[in-house]
């Protein structure tokens, strides 16, 4: 019974890790190369990666999406214009999930446009976002905020993620302690009583 439990626990932890990696805010240092609005049809699996249809009054299958085109810093000794591209979507989350209550995508779009720069005169920014970039599913991380940084080597500390993880650990610990007390006070006595009744029943049928 040991290995099935370990495998089940690993599967649960894998799903939990993927969920947290998708949901928790992350920060990328990039250079903004442009912004655009594209009419996008949502269908199949990629619909799960976008806001719900009632957020901001948009329709569920087709909507105008704001995008922020960026490039990551190039490796040392490489032409600065050769940084890897990274595209963000800029979409309100409303009051749905994840609970970032983002309602300012238009303002963020204007801010991103204002911070657009070229490789010859780069302006580096830190974009806080959640989500994944998947070419297969046509999904993009959703930008939450933008702020200028000193340069491509900046390493912003994800304080919000640390706070969320700390709160999550505290909640898990509290639930575990509550379950332990429930198990000691309810489950264990009930199991013991059941074993005693079963033993008496066997004795009765055995004529003892």
VODO-909766 format. One line per field, with one value per residue (C-alpha): residue in one letter; residue number from 1; x, y, z. Coordinates in nm, 2 decimals, m for minus. Example, Ala and Ser with C-alpha at 12.3 -4.5 7.8 and 13.67 -1.06 7.14 Angstrom:
! residues 2
residu (A | S)
num (1 | 2)
xx (1.23 | 1.37)
yy (m0.45 | m0.11)
zz (0.78 | 0.71)
This chain:
! residues 208
residu (X | X | X | X | X | X | X | X | X | X | X | X | X | X | X | X | X | X | X | X | X | X | X | X | X | X | X | X | X | X | X | X | X | X | X | X | X | X | X | X | X | X | X | X | X | X | X | X | X | X | X | X | X | X | X | X | X | X | X | X | X | X | X | X | X | X | X | X | X | X | X | X | X | X | X | X | X | X | X | X | X | X | X | X | X | X | X | X | X | X | X | X | X | X | X | X | X | X | X | X | X | X | X | X | X | X | X | X | X | X | X | X | X | X | X | X | X | X | X | X | X | X | X | X | X | X | X | X | X | X | X | X | X | X | X | X | X | X | X | X | X | X | X | X | X | X | X | X | X | X | X | X | X | X | X | X | X | X | X | X | X | X | X | X | X | X | X | X | X | X | X | X | X | X | X | X | X | X | X | X | X | X | X | X | X | X | X | X | X | X | X | X | X | X | X | X | X | X | X | X | X | X | X | X | X | X | X | X)
num (1 | 2 | 3 | 4 | 5 | 6 | 7 | 8 | 9 | 10 | 11 | 12 | 13 | 14 | 15 | 16 | 17 | 18 | 19 | 20 | 21 | 22 | 23 | 24 | 25 | 26 | 27 | 28 | 29 | 30 | 31 | 32 | 33 | 34 | 35 | 36 | 37 | 38 | 39 | 40 | 41 | 42 | 43 | 44 | 45 | 46 | 47 | 48 | 49 | 50 | 51 | 52 | 53 | 54 | 55 | 56 | 57 | 58 | 59 | 60 | 61 | 62 | 63 | 64 | 65 | 66 | 67 | 68 | 69 | 70 | 71 | 72 | 73 | 74 | 75 | 76 | 77 | 78 | 79 | 80 | 81 | 82 | 83 | 84 | 85 | 86 | 87 | 88 | 89 | 90 | 91 | 92 | 93 | 94 | 95 | 96 | 97 | 98 | 99 | 100 | 101 | 102 | 103 | 104 | 105 | 106 | 107 | 108 | 109 | 110 | 111 | 112 | 113 | 114 | 115 | 116 | 117 | 118 | 119 | 120 | 121 | 122 | 123 | 124 | 125 | 126 | 127 | 128 | 129 | 130 | 131 | 132 | 133 | 134 | 135 | 136 | 137 | 138 | 139 | 140 | 141 | 142 | 143 | 144 | 145 | 146 | 147 | 148 | 149 | 150 | 151 | 152 | 153 | 154 | 155 | 156 | 157 | 158 | 159 | 160 | 161 | 162 | 163 | 164 | 165 | 166 | 167 | 168 | 169 | 170 | 171 | 172 | 173 | 174 | 175 | 176 | 177 | 178 | 179 | 180 | 181 | 182 | 183 | 184 | 185 | 186 | 187 | 188 | 189 | 190 | 191 | 192 | 193 | 194 | 195 | 196 | 197 | 198 | 199 | 200 | 201 | 202 | 203 | 204 | 205 | 206 | 207 | 208)
xx (0.00 | 0.30 | 0.37 | 0.01 | m0.01 | 0.32 | 0.21 | m0.13 | 0.05 | 0.29 | 0.00 | m0.19 | 0.13 | 0.19 | m0.16 | m0.13 | 0.21 | 0.08 | m0.22 | 0.00 | 0.25 | m0.03 | m0.22 | 0.05 | 0.19 | 0.53 | 0.75 | 0.94 | 1.20 | 1.14 | 1.15 | 0.81 | 0.82 | 0.46 | 0.10 | m0.20 | m0.56 | m0.66 | m1.00 | m0.97 | m1.20 | m1.20 | m1.28 | m1.19 | m0.93 | m0.78 | m1.11 | m1.02 | m0.72 | m0.92 | m1.16 | m1.52 | m1.76 | m1.94 | m1.62 | m1.64 | m1.94 | m1.75 | m1.89 | m1.77 | m1.66 | m1.51 | m1.37 | m1.11 | m0.80 | m0.52 | m0.17 | 0.17 | 0.46 | 0.79 | 1.14 | 1.35 | 1.70 | 1.95 | 2.23 | 2.56 | 2.77 | 2.46 | 2.31 | 2.05 | 1.79 | 1.81 | 1.62 | 1.35 | 1.00 | 0.73 | 0.37 | 0.13 | m0.24 | m0.39 | m0.73 | m0.95 | m1.00 | m1.31 | m1.43 | m1.36 | m1.06 | m0.78 | m0.90 | m0.68 | m0.98 | m0.81 | m1.04 | m0.78 | m0.67 | m0.73 | m0.51 | m0.24 | m0.26 | m0.19 | 0.10 | 0.25 | 0.23 | 0.40 | 0.69 | 0.75 | 1.12 | 1.37 | 1.68 | 1.90 | 1.75 | 1.58 | 1.35 | 1.33 | 1.02 | 0.90 | 0.57 | 0.38 | 0.16 | 0.00 | m0.06 | 0.14 | 0.25 | 0.15 | 0.19 | m0.02 | m0.32 | m0.27 | m0.27 | m0.08 | 0.01 | m0.21 | m0.03 | m0.13 | 0.10 | 0.40 | 0.68 | 1.01 | 1.33 | 1.70 | 1.81 | 1.78 | 1.96 | 1.70 | 1.56 | 1.23 | 1.14 | 0.79 | 0.66 | 0.30 | 0.37 | 0.56 | 0.27 | 0.01 | 0.22 | 0.27 | m0.11 | m0.16 | 0.08 | m0.09 | m0.43 | m0.30 | m0.15 | m0.47 | m0.68 | m0.44 | m0.46 | m0.84 | m0.84 | m0.61 | m0.84 | m1.14 | m0.97 | m0.87 | m1.21 | m1.45 | m1.29 | m1.06 | m1.33 | m1.59 | m1.34 | m1.26 | m1.63 | m1.69 | m1.41 | m1.55 | m1.90 | m1.77 | m1.56 | m1.87 | m2.08 | m1.83 | m1.82 | m2.20 | m2.22 | m1.92 | m2.12 | m1.87)
yy (0.00 | 0.23 | 0.29 | 0.37 | 0.63 | 0.78 | 0.79 | 0.94 | 1.20 | 1.29 | 1.33 | 1.56 | 1.76 | 1.79 | 1.93 | 2.16 | 2.28 | 2.34 | 2.53 | 2.75 | 2.81 | 2.93 | 3.13 | 3.30 | 3.63 | 3.62 | 3.90 | 3.93 | 4.20 | 4.28 | 4.56 | 4.65 | 4.66 | 4.75 | 4.71 | 4.60 | 4.50 | 4.18 | 4.03 | 3.67 | 3.37 | 3.16 | 2.79 | 2.46 | 2.43 | 2.78 | 2.93 | 2.81 | 3.05 | 3.37 | 3.57 | 3.46 | 3.60 | 3.83 | 4.01 | 4.36 | 4.28 | 4.08 | 3.79 | 3.43 | 3.32 | 3.63 | 3.95 | 4.22 | 4.13 | 4.37 | 4.24 | 4.37 | 4.26 | 4.24 | 4.09 | 3.94 | 4.06 | 3.90 | 3.68 | 3.85 | 3.92 | 3.88 | 4.15 | 4.33 | 4.30 | 3.92 | 3.88 | 3.61 | 3.74 | 3.72 | 3.82 | 3.92 | 3.96 | 4.25 | 4.14 | 4.23 | 3.95 | 4.13 | 3.95 | 3.60 | 3.37 | 3.44 | 3.70 | 3.99 | 4.22 | 4.37 | 4.63 | 4.87 | 4.69 | 5.01 | 5.21 | 4.94 | 4.94 | 5.31 | 5.27 | 4.99 | 5.20 | 5.49 | 5.26 | 5.12 | 5.14 | 5.02 | 4.81 | 5.12 | 5.31 | 5.04 | 5.11 | 4.80 | 4.73 | 4.46 | 4.31 | 4.13 | 3.86 | 3.52 | 3.24 | 3.05 | 3.11 | 2.81 | 2.82 | 2.50 | 2.63 | 3.00 | 3.11 | 3.41 | 3.52 | 3.80 | 4.12 | 4.27 | 4.57 | 4.74 | 4.94 | 5.07 | 4.91 | 5.02 | 4.77 | 4.41 | 4.27 | 4.38 | 4.10 | 4.21 | 4.02 | 3.86 | 3.97 | 3.91 | 3.54 | 3.50 | 3.64 | 3.42 | 3.11 | 3.19 | 3.24 | 2.91 | 2.72 | 2.86 | 2.76 | 2.40 | 2.38 | 2.49 | 2.24 | 1.97 | 2.05 | 2.06 | 1.72 | 1.57 | 1.68 | 1.56 | 1.23 | 1.19 | 1.29 | 1.13 | 0.89 | 0.69 | 0.64 | 0.54 | 0.30 | 0.15 | 0.12 | m0.05 | m0.30 | m0.38 | m0.43 | m0.65 | m0.86 | m0.91 | m1.00 | m1.27 | m1.40 | m1.42 | m1.61 | m1.83 | m1.93 | m1.78)
zz (0.00 | 0.03 | m0.34 | m0.44 | m0.17 | m0.28 | m0.65 | m0.55 | m0.34 | m0.62 | m0.87 | m0.62 | m0.56 | m0.94 | m1.00 | m0.71 | m0.83 | m1.18 | m1.04 | m0.83 | m1.11 | m1.34 | m1.08 | m0.87 | m1.00 | m1.17 | m1.29 | m1.62 | m1.71 | m2.07 | m2.33 | m2.49 | m2.87 | m2.93 | m2.84 | m3.05 | m3.04 | m3.22 | m3.28 | m3.14 | m3.17 | m2.86 | m2.89 | m2.75 | m2.48 | m2.51 | m2.39 | m2.03 | m2.03 | m2.09 | m1.89 | m1.87 | m2.12 | m1.88 | m1.76 | m1.89 | m2.11 | m2.37 | m2.56 | m2.49 | m2.84 | m3.01 | m2.86 | m2.91 | m2.71 | m2.61 | m2.65 | m2.53 | m2.75 | m2.57 | m2.59 | m2.31 | m2.25 | m2.49 | m2.35 | m2.27 | m2.58 | m2.81 | m3.02 | m2.80 | m3.07 | m3.06 | m2.73 | m2.72 | m2.78 | m2.52 | m2.58 | m2.30 | m2.32 | m2.14 | m2.02 | m1.72 | m1.47 | m1.32 | m1.01 | m1.14 | m1.10 | m1.04 | m0.79 | m0.90 | m0.95 | m1.25 | m1.42 | m1.57 | m1.89 | m2.10 | m1.87 | m1.87 | m2.25 | m2.26 | m2.01 | m2.22 | m2.53 | m2.36 | m2.25 | m2.60 | m2.70 | m2.95 | m2.91 | m2.98 | m2.68 | m2.46 | m2.17 | m1.95 | m1.75 | m1.51 | m1.61 | m1.33 | m1.48 | m1.43 | m1.67 | m1.94 | m2.29 | m2.51 | m2.89 | m2.92 | m2.72 | m2.83 | m2.47 | m2.33 | m1.98 | m1.86 | m1.77 | m1.43 | m1.39 | m1.55 | m1.39 | m1.52 | m1.39 | m1.39 | m1.65 | m1.80 | m1.49 | m1.25 | m1.03 | m0.87 | m0.56 | m0.59 | m0.25 | m0.34 | m0.43 | m0.10 | 0.10 | m0.09 | m0.03 | 0.34 | 0.38 | 0.19 | 0.42 | 0.73 | 0.60 | 0.52 | 0.87 | 1.03 | 0.83 | 0.91 | 1.29 | 1.27 | 1.09 | 1.35 | 1.63 | 1.45 | 1.39 | 1.76 | 1.89 | 1.64 | 1.39 | 1.62 | 1.90 | 1.63 | 1.48 | 1.82 | 1.91 | 1.58 | 1.64 | 1.98 | 1.85 | 1.57 | 1.82 | 2.05 | 1.74 | 1.64 | 2.00 | 2.00 | 1.68 | 1.79 | 2.10 | 2.34)
